[in-house]
Every structure is written in structure tokens, then in C-alpha cells.
Amino acid sequence: MPDTKKLVIVESPTKVKSIAQYLGDGYEVMASVGHIRDLIEPKNLPPELKKGSLGKFSVDVENDFEPYYVVSDQKKKTVADLKRALKDADELLLATDEDREGEAIAWHLIEVLKPKVPVRRMVFHEITREAIEQARDNTREIDSALVDAQETRRILDRLYGYEVSPVLWRKVGPGLSAGRVQSAATRLVVDRERERLAFVAAGYWDLTAQLSPVEQADGNAGSFEARLVRLSGERIATGRDFDDRGQLKSSARTLDEAAASSLAQAIALPSTTVVVSKVESKPYSRRPAAPFTTSTLQQEAARKLRFSARQTMSVAQSLYENGYITYMRTDSPSLSKQATDAARKQAAALYGAATVPDKPRTYSGKNKSAQEAHEAIRPSGETFRTPAELASALRGNDMRLYDLIWKRTVASQMADAKGQTASVTIEASVTEGDNAGAVAELSASGTVITFRGFLQAYEEGRDEERNGSSEPAEAKLPPLEAGQKLDVVDVEAKGHETTPPPRYTEASLVKTLEELGVGRPSTYASIISTIVDRGYVTPRGQALVPSWVAFSVVRLLEEYFGDLVEYDFTAEMEDDLDRIAGGEAARNDWLNSFYFGSEKHKGLRQVIDNLGDIDARTINSIRIDDEITLRIGKYGPYLEIIDPGAPEGATPRRVNIPQDLAPDELTPAKALELIDAPVQTDRVLGINPANGKQVVAKDGRFGPYVTELEPEAPGAISVDEVTVDPETGELIESPAPASAKKKPAAKKAAAAKPRTASLFKSMDLATVDMDTALQLLDLPRVVGADPVTGDEIQAQNGRYGPYLKKGADTRSLTSEDEIFTIDLPGALELFAQPKYGARRASSALKEFDADPVSGKPIKVKDGRFGPYVTDGVTNATIPKNEMVEEVDFERAVQLLADKRAKGPAKKPAAKKAAPAKKAPAKKTTTTRKATTTT
């Protein structure tokens, strides 16, 4: 047989080595490193196309929504390498992931590489020898319906973002964005905060009794706890009987403190008879949870491992690409026969044959989408490797996530947990006090697990539940029977308050998005990352707290783009994309309906054209009470109030809101507290003897600072109008008085900047003295001169903390106080040490083999912004929630690949000049007609 060479293209560089090993000689495996091209930014279109129908979106909405794709600069080398390899190949196998994105990547590769050799599509769900060989022998054609669905989604997102985001820029603030899924997710978080804002706590009382069977001859007695449930036949109210306005929504009876305490005292009296009135026992059974889908894996990793959705997907990607688990983007909880047999065999071996049911368990999902038609996420192979067997191969987060997946998979094929739940009703007949003649009914229950079944391997975590949990805890009651008398050991009256609905966590937000059908599990990690990165949501511990800007954004979208943020509408769009992916709908028809309108859709274009006038002030205002309004301004939120007695038309007083104050904490009472708080007045510290100017201590927008002003100089800038950069202490805003604005000739005088300096973190505005203020104003401080070079050494505060500067050379100081205390010998000693960056450059925290893309050694270093991975060409920051010790070679390669795929940071300064240089882009660009399937 003549020698042949087959070129195999995968998405990730991490897969290359393993797949090449399994395919053997005659195959060259290379990586596209994700998408090789995408829609061009409209500003970068060739000049002759900018004024045409492509100019607004880089999508020709007037000609079947043809997109204008371009190979990105960072992918040109990758494309050139692939073309070079393809010249010597006899066949091309496209082995990208079997989902919409993977199918689209494969299609784009064909469009760009233009192969003249046979092309086959090779798909697999796990990276094992058996799976790769089977995929090699069972190839297929490109699924044009999947490509259409991905392209429709990409064009839909471009139309949505480019039409709606500019409205947000004009009416809320610059740099904001809208998206069909991120906007719905943001609305969910804001809606929950609105519920918390409107929530009114309700107080109620109940009582618990510690009871014990009257001592029997055999001494078999044990105390247990019972809770009051009825009083003279009336049910006693619990937290679930109150609505979010604090109103009772049932006919239950409420107890106040006095009534509960009085009843507790009466039940504790010796004259009160306490008897078991009823004992019920019923079997308890609990099924194991289904194997992981993408969504449930993100939820459970958040609960048990405290992983973010992004971190979960990153670690899972690494485990998949290195052959430890199956494909991690799936909506299906089902297992193949191979996996079912492997799980049952392992459960029997580890926990005993009795823990495995007679028949294999089967699971089916609610999602009928064919988008992610894979197995559940499970350990790879026909025999699962236990975590113990992989102890030397997996470490840190990789091991923790693998262990979770392995346990869940094995447990899913194990027997139910079995036991008995006993419920006991107790009657206490009160004979004295205010409740004389009343019968208090108490209840107690206990669940005893007699056969743990799947619980030996795994128990599913739970989200925070409001006002009590419905799942019975495992507890044991003493043997009891009807008519048995009980002793009262203790009785306690307890007061409670209802709690507001809990804020979303990443786990509960993912769960809700899936339940509503908004987005797809494979996109949840990027959705959450986007709303956090945009400043719409801030993580506080595990909770997701919306910003006030998010309130304005959601309000504008609700009032003017109602359909676009309706959860049902967003879910219907996902269903429509699924229909396109299944070949049941046409790409062009759907896009026309969405953008231009139809019986089903009003049409985004029509909505934009008929927005009318949007009052930005109204959109950015929230009424706290009749006299207090919250405004979202250019520099953040603030309260606005017109003081009593102020003349009509007077300027409202503004009060800043603490940055760490969550929206639900800004109650009317809290707003009044902020408004009535003593105003921090300017403190005139004295006159600077060097220049005769007043030195004033002031609390500014970004914190306390000191400044110099001409004493009572006519036309001087008010200290209230000065804004100081919190990092440099420099004046960044100095508006001229109204009179100066009318006189252009006075601009130069008004623009004079007084010296300013931020206080150190250790300093207090109320106690800072004149000497300290002068020291701050005189910064940078000259420490001395280098005796060798003669260069002046200065100590100063900067964006990244205190430091020394000698020419272009710098050294960090350990504290702000050192700025004033360090002497010349100490400074020279610091400069004699290796520079911060150079010190790390010569001694990496970790070193690995060569990167498969660049061919250069990979190192982990510590930099100014934290630890990062580098191959000397590309630098990739290690996420804050990952530990340096847990970064291995595979993770380092993935971080570098992700960074390359993201491309270099954009430089705003080049915006105006960029369009003139884009004419050559034609050579790397193609357009595509949609493929309509019937």
C-alpha cells in the first residue's frame, strides 16, 4: 500500500498529542485553537462596503442576511500552518466537537482551507483509543443544519447587540451592552433584588418541647424534640403562612411572644398531662440523582466545590481533552450501555452486590433539543478509573471535579436508600393559666435509614431553601406507642422572622435559566461571566448582587424592548434555533421574521424605529419614598432630596451611597440615616507657610484627601467641586464656576489645579494634622541621590501602591508609611536587589515542557497583576479562583490557547486610524449563503 498522510484537525491543542497517539502513523493531528474566523467589526470593513447594506452589522440584512467573515490577525499563522500541512495530505478529517460550534468550526475550516482532497467529519464523545478508532471508521458529512443554527445564533446576537446596546449608551451609560441571554439573566437577578426590596418581614412565635418517655422498668428511655403544630384544633402559623409583604395568607393562628411564653409555662407545669395520641410509620425511599449534564455539573460544583461556572467548565474541558471524562457540553442525563455496565460493575465491587439493583437505571432529560445529543458527563472508557487510581495523574481542582463526576456516575446506578419514617402526634392538656382547657398538639418525626444504598457513594447537594427545608433529616425517635405518657424535660418559646427570597447564586441562577429554557447549558458559564464583567452583577460570597446600573438597564429594556427580555420569548428563540438545527426551519425565514417582523415577531427593526423619546432621567431614577429619590449618575448612584423649607426651584441636596451597600439594603429608613448623617465639613488645617495657601482636609467622591486653596480668593474653585483620583491623589475634575463658563477669557484662570493628595489608608480624616498634610502635598519625597549614578531617588504612592523611583527604575515599598520613613541606605539596599519583574523572570514558580503551538517552554511566573502562564510569547493570567500549585502542563497549555484565541487587547487610541488600513482584508474574507433544508 502506498504511503498516505491524513490531516486531522481538532479544536484544542491539548487533544493533539493523545489523538495522534491513538491514530498512529499516517495521521498528522493539528489544532485550529477554536474558531479561525468570525464576523468582522463593521468599522474594519473595506471602505467600499461601509456605506452599503453590510455597513451596520457586517451582515447584509437586505440580501438573505449574508455574513461577512474574516480570519482574525491572531489566526492567520494558524491558517497558514494548516494550509501548509494540507498540501501534503491525501485526506482531511475534521474532528471538532459534535455541537453547533464544533460543526461551524469545521465548516469554516473547509471554506478557508478550500481542500482539494476528500473531506470527512470525525466525531467522538470521549478521548480514548476505542472512541477515536471508532470515530475514524465511522465518519460523516458536515451537518449543514447545525451550521445554519450556529450562524443564525451568531447573526441574531450581532443584530440584537448592535441595535440595542447603543440605546443603553445614550440613555444609561457608556460601555454597556445588551444580549438576548445576558439581558434575561440580568433581569432575573434584578427581579430577585426587587423582591427583596419589597419584602416586609413578618414576626411569629412557636414553641418546641424536649420530651421523654416516662421511665419504664427496663430503663429504655430517650428524649426527643417536638414542635407545636395546633392549639385547640387551630393550626399554628409558620413562615410559609406569610407572603412577601408580611401578611398572613392562610387561616392559621399566629402567636405573639406573650402568648407563646404563657403557653410554654403552662405546658411545663406538673399538672399538664402529655400523652402520645398517634404513632404512624411509613417506608422511606430515596432515589439517586441522574448523571451529570452540563447544567447539573455546574450547579453541584458550585455547591460542593465552590467553583464558578466558568471554572467548572475550564476544569471539565481539561479533564475531557486529557481523556478522563466524556464530552462536557450535554443536555442528556442518559448513559450508554458501556457506561451503565461500568458503573454497575464498579458499585458492586466497591460497595457490595446488594447495592446494585437488578436492572440498570435509565434516565431521560426534559430537553428534547438535538443540539447536545451526547451522553451524560461521566468517566471515560469501558472501565472507570477510580479517583485513587488517578491519584498520581490528577491533582487539585482536576481531581476534585473528577471525583465528583465519578461518584455521581457510580451512584446513579446504585439502589435506592431505604428506611422508615416515624411520625408522632402528642397532646398536652393544659389545666392552668390563660390557656386552661386548651389542648396543645405537638408533632415529632424521625427518619431512620436502614439501607444506605447509593448514599454510600454520593449525596446530592442542595441550594439554600427559604423558611425551612422540605427534606427530612435523618433522626431517630425512641420507641413510642399511642397512649404512652411523656415527661416534659424543657419547653422553649421561640420567636422567628420570615426571610426574603435568597439571592441567586451561580448554581441557582444556572438552575433557573435551565428551567426557563433561557440559553443553553454550554453557554451558562459565559453568560454569568459577561454580566459580572459588565458590572451588572457583583459576587458577594456565593450570592450575586445586582448593581444599580443593572436596575436602569433592565428598566429601559422592560419598558422599550419588552419582548426581548421576556423569559418565554427568549426561550422560544432557543426552541427556534433547535428547530433550525434539526432541519425543521429555515435560517433566512427566521432571521427575516425576527428582524423585519412577522405574525410571530414584532420585528427588532420596527421596535428601534418606533422607540420615541426616552427620558434618561426617569430611567435612571428610583423612588425610595415620597421625598427621596435614588439617581444613577455618571459617577455612580446617589440620593437626591429637597430639604424642607428650601425655596421652590432650589437645587436638591445630593448624598453619596456607600459602595458596599447592596440595593436591598437601601430601605427608606437607611436612606434617611444616610441623609441625616452629620455632614463631614471641610477642615481648614492652617496656612502653608511656604506659599500662604489654605490647607484643607476634605472627604471626596473617592475618599479623604487634602488640598491647597487660595484663602477666600474671589472666583476660586469651591472645595466641593474638586475630585481627586483615589490612586494618584491628583485632581481629575475641576469644573469652573457658572460665571466662568460664560466668559471664555477666564478659562485659563479657572483651570489652575490646586495641589491635592489622598490620605493614606492608615490616616483618619478627622485627626489628620497640618504637618502630615504638608508631607502628603509635598510628595513625591526626595530620599536622596544615588552616590554612583547621581540619580535622584523619590518615594511616592502610585496606582499599585507605594514605591521608590530612580530614573526609569522602580522598587515597591511594603507600606505607605515607608514613603516618609525610608532613608537613603534603605533605598539603596532595595535597588541593589533584583527588580520585581526581573526577579520573577529568572526564577519561575513552575516550569513545563514546550507549548505544542509555539514550541517554547512554558513557565508559571508571578507578576504585578498576580500569577500567570507564559511561553515567552503569550501571557495568560491564572484565574483568581485557581491555585498556582494546581496548575499543571495541560492547564497551562489550555490557558495559553484560550488567550491566543481571545487575541490581543484592543487599543482605543487606534480607533480613528484603523478603517483606512483594512482594505486588504478582502483576501481573507468570504461570505456564505444560508443552506435551507426541507
N, C-alpha and C positions, 0 to 999 in steps of 0.2 A: 504494500500500500504506500503510495507516495506520501511524503511528509506534508501535513497540513497544519495550519495555525488558525485557531478560532479566537476572536477577540470577545471577551466578556466584560460588559460594563455594569458596575454596581453603583449604588449611591454613595456609600461611605467608605473612606479609606480603611477603616477598621476591618471591614469584611474581606478585603482583598487577600490577605495572607491565608486565612482559613479556607476560603473558597478555592483559591489557586491550589492549595494542598489537596483538597478533595477531588478536584477535576484532573489534576496530574499534568503530564506532558502534553503538548499540543494546544494548550489553552493559555492565553495571556489575559490576566484579570486586571482591570483598571477601574478607577473611581471617577465619577462625574462630580463628586462632592456636592450633592444636591442638584438644584436646578442650574442649567447652564445659561438660561436666558429668561427674560421677563418683559413685561410691558415697559416701554421706555417712558421716562418722565416727559411730560409734554414740553417742558422748557428745553429739553435736549433733542427735540425733533429737528430734522433738517429744516432749514429756513423756509424752503419752498412748500413745506407741509404744514407749517404752523398756522397759517390763515385758513386752511381748508377744514373739512369736517373732522379730520383727525386731531386738530389743534388743541381741543379742550381736554380730551381724555387719553389721547393716543389709541383711541378706539373709534372707528368710523361708524357712528351711530346711524348714519344715513345710508350705509351700504352693508347691511347684514351684520353690523357690529364686528367688522373685521378688526382684529387687534394688530398693533404694530410692535413686534417683538425685537429685542436687541440683545446680543451677547454682551454681558457686563464686562467691564475692563478687567476685573479680577478673575474672570473665567476664560479670557482669551487664551492664556497659556494652556489651561486645561483642554480647551477645544483643539488647540494646535497639536498637543500631545496625542489626543485621541485620533485625530485625523492621520497623524504620522503612523500610529500603530495600525490603523485600519488599512493603510496602503499594502501592508504585508499580510493581511488576514484573508482567509478564504470564506469566512462566515462571521457574522456579527450576532452575538447573543446579548439581549438587553435584559439584565437581571435586577432591575429596580423593583421597589416594593410593589406588592399587589394591592394598591389602593389607588384612589383618584390621582393623588400627587405623583405616585410612582409611575402610573400609566402615562401621565402628562410628561414627566421627565423623559420617559422612553420615546414618546412621540417627538419631543423637541430634539432629542439626540438624532433621530432619523432626519428631521428637517434640516439640521445644521450640518451633520456629517455627510449627508447625501450618499449613503453607501451604495456601491455597485455590486456588492456580494449579497448572498441570501441573508435575510434578517429574520431572527426568531425571538419570540418573547419567552423568557425563562423565569418562572415564579416559584417561590418557596416560602414556607412559614417558619422555618427554623434552620439554623445553620449547623447541620450535622451531615456526615458523609452520606447517609441514606437519603436525606431530604434533597441534598444537592444533586446527587446522581439521578434521583427520580425526576427532579425538575429538568435536568439536562435531557432526559429521554422523553419528556412529555411537554414539549413546547407548544406555544400557540401564537396567534396573530395579535397585533395591537388591538385592544378593545376601544374602538372609536367612540362608543357611548360614554365610557368612563372619561375619556379625554374631553369630550364635549361638556360633561358635568363639571370637571375641574375648570375648564376655560370659562364656562358660564359663571361659576362662583367668582373667579378672578375678575371678570369684567363687571359683574354685579358689585363687587366690593369697590372697584375703581369708580363706577358711576355714583354709588352711594357716598363714598368718602369725598369725592371731588365736588359733588353738588352740595352736600350738607355741611361739611367742615367749614367752608368759607362763611356760612351764616353764623356759625359759632364764633369765628374770629372777629366778625364785625360786632356781634351783639353781646358776647360774653368775655372773650379774651383771646389773645394770640396764642398760637401753638396748640390749640385744642383740636380734637379730631372726633369724628363720628364714624361708626361702623355698624353694619347690620346686627352683629352679635355683641360686640363690645358695648353698644348703646343699651341693648336689652339687659346685659349683665349689670351695667352700671345702674340701670333703673331698679333692678332687683335690690341692690344694696341700699340705694336711696329710699326705696319704698319701705324697707325694713327699718331704716332710721326714722322715717316719718311715723311709723307705727310706735316706735319707742318715744318719739317726741310727744305724740298724742296720748301716750299711755298714762293712766292715773292708777296709782297703786291702791289696792283695797286691803284693809286690815281685817283679820278674822282670828278667832281663837278656837282651839280644840284642847283635848287633854289625852294624855297617854297614861296607862296604868301598868305597873310592874306587878304581875300576878304569879301566884304559886299554888299548886295543888296542896290541899290540906294533907299534912304528913300521914302517910299510910304505914301500916305495920312493917312493910318491907323496906321502908325508908326511901322508896323510889319517888323523888320529888325534884322538880326543876322549875325555875322561874322563867317567865316569858313576858313579852310586851304586847299589850292590846291597845287599840285606839278607839275612841268614842266615835260611833257612826250614827246613832239615833238617840233621841231623848223623847220618851213618851210617844214613840211612833214617828216623830218628825226627824227627817234626815238632817244631819249637821253639815253645814256648808264647808267645802274645801276650796282650794284655789281654783279649781276648774269650774266652780259655780259663778265666777265673776268674769265680766267682759273687760276689754282693754280700757274702758272708761271708769272702771272701778265699781260698776253697778252689778247688783246681783241679777243673774239671768235665769234663775230657777226658783222653785218654791222652797228650797232648803232653808233651814233655820240658822241664823248667824248667832254666834256667841261673842259677847264682848269680854273684856278682861274680868270684870266683876262677876259676871255670870259663870264664866269658866272656873274662876278661882273658888267661888262658892260651891259649885258642883264638885270640884276636886276634893274640897274639905269634907263634903258630905259623904262621898264615896269612901273616904279614908276612915270614917268613923266605924267603931266596932259593931254598932247596931245595924250597919248596912250589910245585907245579905248578897253575896256574889256567887252565882251559880252558872255552870256551863249549861246553856239551853239547847245547843245543837252542835253536832260534830259531823262534818262532811269530808269525805276523802275521794279524790279522783286521780286517775293516772295523769302523769305529766310526761310530755314528749316534746322534743325539740330537734328540728332537722338542721343539718349543716348548711352553711351558706354555699351558694354556687361558686364555681371557679371564677377567677378574676376576669372582668372586662377592663378596658382602659379606664372607664369611669370609676368602677368599684375599687380598682387598684389605687387610683389617685385618692379616693376617699379614705381607704383603710391605711394607706401610707401616711396620710396627714394625721389620722387619729393615733396610730400606734407608733410611728417613727418620727412624727413632727416634720415630715417632708413637705415642701411646697409642691404644687402640681408640676411646676417646671423641673424641680429637682427629681421628682419621681420619674418623669418621662426621660430625663437625661440618664439616670442610672439604669432604667429599664432598657434604653437604647443600647447602652454599653453591654448589658447582660445578653441582649439579643445578638448583637453583632459579634460577640465572642462565643456564641454557641451555647449559652447556658439556659436561655428561655426561648419560647416561641415568640412570634411577632407580637409587639406590644400595642398595636393600634387595632382594636377589635371591639365590635359591639356584641359579639356572641359569647355566651357562657358555656357553650357545648364543648365536649371533649371528644376527640377521635377514639375509636376502639383501642388503638395503640396506647393512648394516654390513660384511658379508663382501666385497661388491664394493668398498666404500670402502677397506677395509684392503688388499685386493689391489692396487688401483689405486695407492694411496699407496706401498706397498712397492716396486712395480715402478718408480715414478717416482724414488724416493729411493735405492734400493739396486740397481736393475737388474732386468730381466725374469727373469734366471736365478734370482733369489731367491724367485720365486713359483711354487709347484707348479702342475701342470696343472689339478688340480681343487681347489675350495675345501675347506678343512678344516672338519669338523663336530665339535662337542664335546657331550657329554651328561653330566649330573651324576648322582651316586649317589642324591640325594634325590628321591623321587618325589612329594613334597608339592606340592600345588597352591597352598599359601599364598602363595608368592612367584613366581607364574608369569610372570616377565618375562624380558627378555633379560639377558645379562651386562652388567656395567658397562663402558661404552665411551664414546668421544667422541660427542657428539650430531650429528645431521644426516646427510644422504646423502653429504656430502663432509667428511672430517675436517679440522679446523683444526690445523695443526702447532703445537707449542709456540712456535716462532719467530714464527708469525703472531699469536700471542696475547701477545707479549712486553709490549705496551703496556696490555693489558687485565688480565692476571693477574700477581700478584706474590707473593713469599714462599711460604707453605705452599700456597696455591691453585695456584701454578704448579708447585711440586714434585710435588703429587699428580696434577695433570692430566698432567704429563709422564710420570709412572709409568703412568697408565691408558692414555695414548696409545701409549707404547712397547709395553706388554703386548698391546694390541689388534692393533696392526700386526704384531708379531712372531708372533702366533698364526696368522696366515695366510701365513707365510713357510715356506720349505723347510727340511728338516732340516739340521743341521750334519753334515758328513761328514768322515771321516778314517780313519786307520789306527792300530791299537793293536798295538805290538810287545811281546812277552813273551820274555825271555831267561833261560835257566837256565844257571848257571855252577857248575862243580865245582872245588873246591880240594882237592887230595890232600895231606894233612898227613903229613910224614915224620919229624918230631921232636917232642919234648916229651910231655906227658901224653896227647895225642890222636894220637900216631903211629899211622898206618894208617887213621885216620878220613878220611872224605870229607865235607867241608862243602859243602852245596848252598846257593847264593845265588840270589836272583831279582831281576830288574830289569824294569821296564816303562816304556813311554813312549807317549803318545798325541799324534799329530800331526794337527791339523785342516787338512784340505786345502781344504775349502769351508765357510765360516763360516755361510752361510745366515741363519737368524733371529738368530744371535749378533751380527750387525751392528747389530741394533736393540735387543736386550734379552736379559739372562740372569737367571734367577730366583735369588733369594737362598735361603740355607739356614739352618736352625736349627743351634744348637750340637750336634755329634754326639759321642757318648761313645766313648772309646778307639779313635779312628781314623775316617776318613771312607771311605765306600764309593765315592765318585765319583772316577774317575781324573782327576788334574790333567793339564793339557796340558804335555807334556815331550817332549824329543827324544832318542833314543838314536843313537849313531854306527852306521854300517853294520857289522853283525856277521854271522858265519856259523858254523855248527857246526864244532867242531874248532879254532877260532881261539884262539890263546894270548893271555892278557891279563897285563899288568903290574899289580902291586899298588902303588898310589900311597900309600894310607893305610888303616889298619884301626882302628876305634874300638869298644871295648866300651861299651855304654850301659845304664844302669840306669833302670828305669821303675817307676811305681806305678799301679795301676788307679785310676780316678776314680769317684766316686759318680755316680748319675744326676743330670744337671743340674737345677737348679730350673726351674720353669716361668717362662717369660717371657709377656708378654701374647700374643705370636704363637703360642707353642707351646701355651698354655692354650686359646686360641681353636681351634687345630687339633684338640686332643684333645676339646674339647667337641663339635665338629662330628663327629668320628669316632665318638664315643659316642652321638650323637643327642640330647645334652642341650641343651635350649634351642633357639633358632633364631638364625641369624646376625644378624638385625636386633636381637636383644636382648643380644648378647655385650658390647657396649660398656657398657651399663647394668649388666650382671651384674658385670663387673670393677670398675666404679666403686663399686658397692654394697659389695662385700667389702673394698675398700680404705677406703671411708668409714666402715664399721662397725668398722674396726680389726682385722679378721680377717687381713688381708694387708697387708704394707708393701713398697712397691717399694724395692729396693736396686740402683741402677743399672737394668739391664733385668730383673733377677731379681725374682720375687715370693716374699717370705719370710713364712710364717705366724707369727702371734703365738701365745703360749702359751694365750691365751683361746680361740683357734680350736681348739686341741687339745681343750680341755674341751668346747666346743660340739659338735665332731664326735663326741667320745666319747659324750656324752649322746645325740645323735641316733642313733648306731650301736646303742647298747645298748637304747634305748627306742622309737625310731622307725625301726627298721632298714630297712623298705621304702622310706621316704621319701627316704633318701639312697643307695639302691641305684641305680647308673647305669642299669641295664637298666630298672628300674621308672620312673625319671624319663624315659627315652627313650620308653617305652611310652605315657606320658602325652602326650608330644608327638605320637606317632602317632595317639593317640585324638583329640586336638584337630584333627589334619589330617583325620581321618575325618568329624568333625563339620563342618569347613569344606567338605568335599566332599559333604555331604548324605548320608553313609553311616551316620551315627549320630545319635542324638537327645541334645540338650543335657541334658534333665532326667534321662534314664535314666543318663547317665554320672555326673552330679553325685550322684545318689542312691547309685550304686554306690561312688563314691569316699568319700562322707561317712558313709553309714549301713552300707555293706558289701554284698558280694555274693560270688558264687563267685570272681570275679576279684580283688576287693579285700577286705582285712580290714575296712576302714572306719575313717576317721580318728576318728570319734566313739567307736568301740569301743576304739581304742588309748588315747585320752585317758582314758576312763572306767576303764581297767584298768592304769594305769601303776604302781600300787602305790607303795611308799616308795622315793624316790630319795635315795641317800646323797650329799649335795652334797660332802662331804669327799673321798669316793672319786673322784667325777667330776673334781674339781679337783686331783687328786694324780697325779704321775707318778714312778714309782720309778726313780732313777738307778742305784743299786746297793743292796746289802743294808742299808746304813746311812744312805743319803742319799735323801731324797725331795724332789721339787720340788712346791711348793704354789702354786696360783694364788689369791691373796688379793684383798681389796678394793682394795689399793693396788698390785697387780701381783704378779709371780712372785717367789718367794724359795726358798732351800734350807732344809731342816729336818734337823737332825742331833742325836742324843743323844750327848753326849760320853762317851768311855769312862770308866768309874768313877763316872758320875753315879748317884745313888740311884734306885731304882725309883719311877716316877711323876714323875720330875723333868721340868720344862718343857724341851722341846727347844730347842736354840740355833737362831736364825734368821740366815741370811746373805743379804743382798740380791744380786740378779743384775744385772750391768751392763745398761743399757737397750739398748745396741747389740749385745748378744750374741745371735746367731741360735740357734734351737733346736738345729740340728745341731752347733753348736759346743760345746754343753754336754755333753761327754763325761764319764765318771766321773773321768778324770784332771783335766779342767778344773774339775769340781765340787770335787775335793779341793784344787786350787790356790786356789780362792776361799775354801774353808773354812779352809785353813791360812794364808791371808794374814794378816800382822800386823794385829791389830785397832787401828783408829785410836782411841786413847783420848782422852778429853776433856782439853784443855789448859787448866789454870787460869792465865789470864794475869795475874791480880792482883786487887786490890780497887779498885773505883771510889771515888776519894776524895770524890766528890760525894754518894754515898748509902751507902757502906760495903758494897755488894753485890759478890759474886764475879763476875768477867767470865770466861766460859768459851768456848773455841773448840770447835766440835762439827761432826762430819760427819753430816748428817741425811739423811732419805729423799730430799729434793730438792736436796741439795748442802750444801756447808760454810756455816756461819753462826756468829755469836757471840751470846751471850745473857747476861743477868744473873740470878744466883740468890742467895738468902739463904744465907750461909755456914753449911752444916750445920744449917739450920733444921729443927726437928722437923716431920715431916709435909710437908716441901717436895716439890715435884714433881721427880722424877728427871729429869736432863737427857736420859736415854734416852727419856723419854716425850714429848718436845717435838717437834712437827713444824712446820716453817717453810714458808710459801708461798714458792716459789722466785722469784716475780716481785715480790712486795711486801716480802718479808722479815718478814711478820707471822706471829704464832703462829696456826695454824689448827686445831691439835688439842692438847688438854691434858687427858688423862684423869686423873681423880682416883685416888689410891691405893685399894687394896681396902678399907682401913679406912674411908676417907671415904665409899665407896659405901654402907656400912651405916649411916651416920649422916647423914641428910638435913640436919641442922642445920649440918653442916660444909661444905655445898656452896659457900657464898659464899666462904669462905676458900680452898677448893681451886680456885676458878675464877679467882683472880687471875692475870693474864697477865704473865709477865716480859717485859722488853723484849728483842726479838730483831732481828737484821739479817743478811741474806745477804751473803756476801763478794762482792766484785766478781770478774768473770771473770779479771782480771789478778792476783788475790791467791791466795796459797798457804796452805792451812790450817796447814801445818807451820811456816810462818815469820811468820804474821800476828802483829803485836805489840800491846801494850796501847794505845798511842796511836792506832793505826789502828782498833782495836776500839771505842774510845770515840768516835772520829769517826763510825763506822758507826752506833753506837747512838744518837747524837745527831741523826741525820737525821730530818726534813729540816733542812738547814743554812740559816740566815738569812744571805743575801748582803748585804742592806741594804734601805733603803726608797727608793721612787721619789720624787725630790725634788719632783715636780709633784703627784702624787696622794696621796703619803704611804703608798701600799700597800706592804706588806712583800713582798719578793722572796725566794722559797725555792728551793733546789736540792735535788733528790731523785731517787731511782730509782723507776721505775714499770713497769707491765706491758709497755710498748712501749719501754723504755729510759730513759736519764737525761734530765731536763728541768728547766726553770725554771717557777715558778708565781707569778703576781701576780694575786691575786683569782681571777677565773674565766679569766684569760688565761694561756696557756702557750706555751713555746718549747722545741724539742728541743735537747739538747746533743750534741756529736759523739762524746763518750766518757764513760765512768763517772768517769774521773779528774777531769773538769772539774767534777764536783759539789763537789770540795774546793778547786779552784784558781781557778774563775772569780770575778772581783771585780765590784764594783758597776758600774763603767764598762762592762765587757764585757757584763754582763747588760742594762744599759740599751740598749746598741747592738743586742743581739739583739731586744729588744722594740720597738725603733724600726723593725725590718724587718717586712714584711707577714707575717702569721701563716701557718703552713704550709698550712693548708687554704685560706685566702683567697688565697694567692699562686697556688695552682693554679686556683682558681675564676676568677681574672681572666685567666689565660693558659693556655688549654687546650693539651695536647700536639698535638691534631688537632681539626679542625672539619669537619663534613659537612653535607649538606643536611638538610632536615626529615625526621623519622621519619614513615613512612606511617601510623602508628597515632595518635600524639599530635599530629603536625603541628608539633612543635617541633624546633629544630636539635639535631643530635647532636654531642656533644663527647667526646673522649678526655681524661681527666684522671688525675693521679697522686694517690692518696690514701694514707691511713695504712696500708691493707692492700694497697697496690700499685695499678697502673693499672686504670682502669675506664671503662666507657662510660656516658654519661648523656644523657638528653634533658631534664633538669631535673625530671623526674617519677620516672622509673625509673632505678636504678643497677644495672649489671651488671658484675661483676668479670671482667677478661680472664684466662683460664686461664693458669697459670704457664708452661705449655709453649708459649705463643704469644707472639710478639714484638710490641710495640706498633707497630713500623714496618710490620708485615704486616697490621694490622687496617684494612680498607677499609670503605666505606659499607655494602656488603652484609653483611659480617661483623658490623658494629656493629648493624645492624638485627636480625640473627638473634639476637645476644646479648641484646638488649633484649626481643625476642619470647619467647625462652626464659625469661627472668627473669619476665616478666609471667605466662607460663603456669604457672610454678612457684608464683607467689603470694608474699605477704609472709611473712617468718619468723614462726613461731608463738611466742607469748609464754606460757611455762609458768605465769606468775603468774595468768593469767586462767582457768585450768582449772576451778576450782570454780564460778565465776560464769557460765561460758559456757552450760550447758544451759538455764538459766532464760530465756535470750534467743532461743531457737531456734524458738519456736512458729510464727512467720510463714513458716518455711521451706516449709510446705505449698504455698504458691502457686507455687514454682519447682521442684516435685518431681513426678515421675511414676514409676510402676512399669511393668514390662514382662513380659508372659508370653513364655516362650520359644517360638520358632517351630519346630515339629517337622516335619522334612522326611522324606519316604519315597521 
